């Protein structure tokens, strides 16, 4: 595969817009960095521009089995690989129930669709990657040549596992403040304390604490609300979510939350 080095400008974070909102910062604010993600080396790898259409911006060597050279397959996030892929098949991408073009096509997604990376393997004909929708679901297989590492809404390509949940359990937060919230159905919106642990690429764990001490974790992947933790009030999967002008409006069981997208991805 022919590739040439790109300017490091392509690996810098894209500035995000601010948005007025009654959020009152009350603690420290630490922006996510490539160092925290463990990508000081991997970032240089992704500063590549692949010159052939539809080729994959790959991690490591990507010589083909036909060349007689062993392929260095792409890694799963737990091994330092990208957390997500973006479909780049030149139109639509077929997802199979096995790592082969002879397997059954079980889904077709448009270019630009972001899929979770569950690791890649060398097949008989090419490299295949196991992928999933961001919200989970049955694993599917996609040809690696039709995938590129996905950039998050903060402009970063997140590498390695999302550590925001672990950091939240340790109370290692990037920012604290207040958001609008309601704990009971029909209750007017009030104020809750909020603490955010970010992991880059739009991944974050948000801990919301109501005035009575009840706390709930909200989980975000690629800047999208995915689920909440289970509590006595519910298992955290009965949810509604939408965005309006940069504001996340979320319902989990009977609770409601409003928080800015800049809280999730950082300023």
C-alpha positions as CSV (number, residue, x, y, z in Angstrom):
1,X,0.0,0.0,0.0
2,X,1.5,3.4,-1.0
3,X,1.4,6.0,1.7
4,X,3.1,9.3,2.4
5,X,3.5,11.2,5.7
6,X,1.1,13.9,6.4
7,X,1.6,17.2,8.2
8,X,1.1,16.8,11.9
9,X,-1.7,19.4,11.6
10,X,-4.0,16.5,10.6
11,X,-3.6,15.1,14.1
12,X,-4.5,18.1,16.1
13,X,-7.7,18.6,18.0
14,X,-10.4,20.6,16.3
15,X,-11.6,23.5,18.4
16,X,-15.2,23.1,19.6
17,X,-17.8,25.8,19.8
18,X,-19.1,27.0,23.2
19,X,-22.7,27.3,24.2
20,X,-24.4,29.4,26.8
21,X,-26.0,27.4,29.6
22,X,-26.6,27.6,33.3
23,X,-23.6,25.3,34.1
24,X,-21.4,26.6,36.9
25,X,-17.9,25.1,37.0
26,X,-16.8,24.5,40.5
27,X,-13.6,22.4,40.2
28,X,-10.6,21.7,38.1
29,X,-10.7,21.3,34.3
30,X,-8.3,19.0,32.7
31,X,-8.5,18.7,28.9
32,X,-8.1,15.2,27.5
33,X,-4.7,14.6,25.9
34,X,-3.2,12.1,23.6
35,X,-0.8,11.3,26.4
36,X,-3.7,10.2,28.7
37,X,-4.9,7.9,25.9
38,X,-1.5,6.4,25.5
39,X,-1.2,7.5,21.9
40,X,2.0,9.4,21.8
41,X,3.4,6.8,19.5
42,X,0.2,5.7,17.8
43,X,-0.7,9.3,16.9
44,X,2.3,9.4,14.6
45,X,1.2,6.2,12.9
46,X,-2.2,7.8,12.1
47,X,-0.6,10.9,10.5
48,X,-0.7,9.0,7.2
49,X,-2.6,9.8,4.0
50,X,-3.4,6.7,2.1
51,X,-3.2,7.6,-1.6
52,X,-5.2,4.8,-3.1
53,X,-9.0,5.3,-3.0
54,X,-10.8,3.1,-0.5
55,X,-7.6,2.0,1.2
56,X,-7.4,1.8,5.0
57,X,-5.3,4.1,7.2
58,X,-3.9,1.2,9.0
59,X,-2.0,0.5,12.1
60,X,1.4,-0.9,11.4
61,X,2.3,-2.9,8.3
62,X,-0.5,-3.8,5.8
63,X,1.4,-5.8,3.2
64,X,-0.9,-8.4,1.6
65,X,-0.6,-12.2,1.8
66,X,-0.2,-12.2,-1.9
67,X,3.2,-10.4,-1.5
68,X,4.4,-13.4,0.6
69,X,4.9,-11.1,3.6
70,X,3.1,-11.7,6.9
71,X,0.4,-9.1,7.6
72,X,0.6,-7.2,10.8
73,X,-3.2,-7.1,11.5
74,X,-4.9,-4.2,13.2
75,X,-5.2,-4.4,16.9
76,X,-8.2,-4.3,19.2
77,X,-8.5,-1.3,21.6
78,X,-7.3,-3.4,24.6
79,X,-4.1,-4.0,22.6
80,X,-3.7,-0.3,21.8
81,X,-5.7,-0.2,18.6
82,X,-8.3,2.4,17.6
83,X,-11.6,2.2,19.5
84,X,-13.8,2.7,16.4
85,X,-13.8,2.4,12.6
86,X,-15.5,4.6,10.1
87,X,-17.0,2.9,7.0
88,X,-15.1,4.0,3.8
89,X,-16.2,1.6,1.0
90,X,-16.9,4.2,-1.6
91,X,-20.7,4.1,-1.0
92,X,-22.0,1.4,1.2
93,X,-20.3,-1.3,3.3
94,X,-21.4,-4.9,3.6
95,X,-21.3,-6.5,7.1
96,X,-21.1,-10.3,7.1
97,X,-21.8,-13.0,9.7
98,X,-18.3,-14.4,9.2
99,X,-14.9,-13.3,8.0
100,X,-15.4,-14.2,4.4
101,X,-17.0,-12.8,1.2
102,X,-18.8,-16.2,1.1
103,X,-20.5,-15.5,4.4
104,X,-24.0,-14.1,4.6
105,X,-24.5,-10.4,4.3
106,X,-26.5,-9.4,7.4
107,X,-26.4,-5.6,7.2
108,X,-25.3,-2.8,4.9
109,X,-24.2,0.6,6.3
110,X,-23.4,3.9,4.6
111,X,-20.0,5.4,4.3
112,X,-19.2,7.4,7.4
113,X,-21.0,5.0,9.7
114,X,-19.0,4.6,12.9
115,X,-18.6,1.1,14.3
116,X,-16.9,-0.2,17.4
117,X,-13.6,-2.0,16.8
118,X,-13.5,-5.5,18.3
119,X,-10.3,-6.6,16.7
120,X,-9.1,-7.8,13.3
121,X,-7.8,-11.1,11.9
122,X,-6.2,-12.4,8.7
123,X,-8.7,-14.3,6.6
124,X,-8.0,-16.5,3.6
125,X,-8.3,-13.6,1.2
126,X,-7.9,-10.4,3.3
127,X,-8.0,-8.9,6.8
128,X,-11.4,-8.9,8.5
129,X,-12.4,-6.8,11.4
130,X,-15.1,-7.6,14.0
131,X,-17.3,-4.6,14.5
132,X,-20.5,-3.6,16.4
133,X,-22.8,-0.6,16.5
134,X,-21.9,2.0,19.1
135,X,-24.8,0.9,21.3
136,X,-23.8,-2.8,21.1
137,X,-25.5,-5.7,19.4
138,X,-24.4,-8.8,17.5
139,X,-20.8,-8.7,16.2
140,X,-20.4,-8.4,12.5
141,X,-17.4,-8.7,10.1
142,X,-16.2,-6.0,7.7
143,X,-13.3,-6.0,5.3
144,X,-10.5,-4.0,6.8
145,X,-9.7,-2.4,3.4
146,X,-13.1,-0.6,3.7
147,X,-12.5,0.9,7.1
148,X,-10.6,3.9,8.5
149,X,-9.9,4.8,12.1
150,X,-12.8,7.1,13.3
151,X,-12.1,10.5,14.6
152,X,-14.3,11.6,17.6
153,X,-16.2,14.8,17.8
154,X,-13.2,16.4,19.5
155,X,-11.0,15.7,16.4
156,X,-9.0,12.9,18.0
157,X,-8.6,9.2,17.0
158,X,-9.0,7.5,20.4
159,X,-6.6,4.7,20.9
160,X,-6.7,2.0,23.6
161,X,-9.6,1.2,25.9
162,X,-12.0,3.8,27.3
163,X,-10.8,4.4,30.9
164,X,-13.5,6.9,31.9
165,X,-15.5,4.5,33.9
166,X,-12.4,3.4,35.9
167,X,-11.4,7.0,36.5
168,X,-15.0,7.9,37.6
169,X,-14.9,5.0,40.2
170,X,-11.6,6.4,41.5
171,X,-13.2,10.0,41.6
172,X,-10.6,11.1,39.1
173,X,-12.6,13.7,37.3
174,X,-11.7,16.3,34.6
175,X,-14.4,18.8,35.5
176,X,-17.1,19.4,38.1
177,X,-20.1,21.7,37.9
178,X,-23.9,21.8,37.9
179,X,-26.6,20.8,35.3
180,X,-30.3,21.0,35.2
181,X,-32.1,17.8,36.3
182,X,-35.3,16.3,37.7
183,X,-35.5,13.1,39.7
184,X,-39.2,12.3,39.6
185,X,-41.7,12.1,36.7
186,X,-43.4,15.5,36.2
187,X,-41.0,17.3,38.5
188,X,-39.7,20.7,37.4
189,X,-36.1,20.9,36.4
190,X,-33.8,21.8,39.3
191,X,-30.0,21.7,39.8
192,X,-27.7,18.7,40.2
193,X,-24.0,18.4,40.8
194,X,-22.1,16.8,38.0
195,X,-18.6,15.4,37.6
196,X,-17.1,14.3,34.3
197,X,-14.3,11.8,33.5
198,X,-13.3,12.0,29.8
199,X,-11.3,9.6,27.7
200,X,-11.0,11.4,24.4
201,X,-12.8,10.8,21.2
202,X,-16.2,11.8,22.8
203,X,-16.0,9.0,25.4
204,X,-17.0,10.0,28.9
205,X,-18.6,8.9,32.2
206,X,-20.8,11.6,33.8
207,X,-21.8,11.2,37.4
208,X,-24.9,13.2,38.3
209,X,-25.7,13.7,42.0
210,X,-29.2,14.9,43.0
211,X,-29.8,17.2,46.1
212,X,-30.9,14.1,48.2
213,X,-27.6,12.3,47.5
214,X,-28.9,9.9,44.8
215,X,-26.3,9.6,42.1
216,X,-26.4,8.2,38.5
217,X,-23.7,7.5,36.0
218,X,-24.4,8.4,32.3
219,X,-22.2,6.8,29.7
220,X,-21.2,8.5,26.4
221,X,-19.4,6.9,23.4
222,X,-18.3,9.0,20.4
223,X,-20.2,11.9,21.9
224,X,-23.5,10.0,22.0
225,X,-25.4,8.9,25.1
226,X,-25.4,5.1,25.3
227,X,-26.8,4.0,28.7
228,X,-26.8,4.6,32.4
229,X,-25.8,2.5,35.4
230,X,-28.4,0.3,37.1
231,X,-29.8,1.7,40.4
232,X,-32.8,1.0,42.6
233,X,-34.9,3.2,40.3
234,X,-34.2,1.1,37.2
235,X,-31.6,-0.8,35.2
236,X,-30.6,2.2,33.1
237,X,-31.7,1.0,29.7
238,X,-35.2,2.6,29.7
239,X,-34.0,5.8,28.1
240,X,-34.7,8.6,25.6
241,X,-32.0,10.9,24.2
242,X,-31.8,13.8,21.8
243,X,-29.7,16.8,21.1
244,X,-30.8,20.4,20.5
245,X,-28.3,23.1,19.7
246,X,-25.5,21.4,21.4
247,X,-27.6,20.4,24.4
248,X,-28.0,16.8,25.4
249,X,-31.6,16.1,26.7
250,X,-31.7,12.7,28.3
251,X,-34.3,10.6,30.2
252,X,-33.3,7.6,32.2
253,X,-36.2,5.8,33.9
254,X,-38.1,8.7,35.5
255,X,-35.1,11.1,35.7
256,X,-34.3,13.9,33.3
257,X,-31.0,15.5,32.5
258,X,-29.8,18.4,30.4
259,X,-26.1,18.9,29.8
260,X,-23.9,20.6,27.1
261,X,-22.0,18.6,24.6
262,X,-18.9,20.6,25.6
263,X,-19.1,18.9,29.0
264,X,-18.7,15.5,27.2
265,X,-15.9,16.4,24.8
266,X,-14.2,19.3,26.6
267,X,-13.7,22.8,25.5
